[in-house]
């Protein structure tokens, strides 16, 4: 299961009343700190998605470039 799905599961269980961090860790197989961070995001109303990533964007592939050029015509 992906990290995002696990965080969504923590959010679901937390909203259903499971407030014990130890129980949430066992059910989702996330680390304790990740569960605490997820709970903090829930309380603050912050989005569960990952933030922007630093680094160079991926190069556009040949077929995608051709499709963009065709759209521009």
Order of alpha helices (4+ residues) and beta strands (2+ residues): alpha-alpha-alpha-alpha
